């Protein structure tokens, strides 16, 4: 039958009309018996920004800084063995062990390394005399009108020839003035020029969330601009003792190494050095060396062609929550002195094991890495004022830094032991014997002869052959001394007891939780 809709169809149409009327009333702000005017935000509640009107653009900054950014091309003479290594790295495909350790944190081991940690993928050619050469490319930037150029050490390491090309296509031969592998900074010089465009290294550090602009030579394409924000600061990627990287999310790729990252006012806030990437391309995690570090290293390279670092001469470790509890501290900041090496600046100044370095020249020390970086950036001969927490009281210690020796990492292994049976200390899950009674253990402390696998001490990394030097700040020479130290810490209502232990990795402090009741 046609011409008349079915009853169900009429009902749906009526419902649609009714809903349409309701929605129409809602949109116009009409409710039965009442008129509600459209909502308008009060002027004093409006959210505004300081951004100028119009479309935001990085163009003005890029136009100003780009002439000072250069492409760096390096050549290295190689032999057949080196060539057989392949062409996945700067001059081979080996991933440095410290970078491989970093990748393991992300489950990316064996996938090529942080690809920005190397120049543009190299190619092989032959020199004028037919010798085999490898050519790689990176980035750099000019920091003075007379031709000083900054880039990464890994870009120019081992290079027999270095050329730099500016954005206008001019090519210059550059000389390597000096390089510092520990911070991955290198300084080049273009001779015979005194009117080159240059950029300034920033004096201050950027904030997390600040806009940044990266300019470089990715994939050998020449001047390329990318932008992003500062994602984090103070990153440690395991590449060295002075790691203090700025993490950015501006796209960084192969060939960007050594290139600058700019703030919006055109100052260099960092030098791009590494990316984490399983594929060789950008994934939004890039690392830049802070301008403060670059500036400190470059000044020394320009003056003497090398970097001289001061040192104190102490073994340090972070202050964990457990260690802080064992030391009676209210905070876990600072660097704990595990051992003072004889004859070093620290020993001469009166530093002691158990001291916590809280400040350097008035600047707060966050952790052990922070202390290492601050001291490592100072020259030998510098006078440093340390604020040290000793016996829960702050004291001032004046230290004159000396040149860091090449062999400072001395072995502190306790040596072989006869594993003589010792007295049982059930609270710790240890068996101990006086060091004097164990061959090769030395004259000081108490030797660990056996460790209960799941005991409190084993869970804190104590192993057979370790030597306990003191407990709760007091030297020990017998198992009884260790028991007394535990009892004293318990009487003081300490949650943990602090022990200074000598092992294969040197001397360190270990905090072990005190059980409420002894097991035996």
Secondary structure, DSSP 8 states (H G I E B T S, - for coil): --SS--HHHHHHHHHHHHHHHHHHHHHHTEETTEE-------GGG----S--SS---SHHHHHHHGGGEEEEEEEEE--HHHHTT-SSSSSSS---HHHHHHHHTTT-TTS---GGGS-EEEEEEE-TTS-EEEEEEEEEEE-STT-EEEE-HHHHTT-SEEEEEETTS-EEEEEEEEEETTTTEEEEEETT-S------B-SS---TT-EEEEEE-GGG--SEEEEEEEEEEEE--SS-TT--EEEE-S---TT-TT-EEE-TTS-EEEEEEEE--SSSS--S-EEEEEHHHHHHHHHHHHHHSS---EE--EEEEE--HHHHHHHT-S---SEEEEEE-TTSHHHHHT--TT-EEEEETTEE--SHHHHHHHHHTS-TT-EEEEEEEETTEEEEEEEE-EE--TT---------------EEETTTTEEEEEGGGSTTS-SSSEEEEEE-TTSHHHHTT--TT-EEEEETTEE--SHHHHHHHHHHHHHTT-SEEEEEEEETTEEEEEEEE--SS---
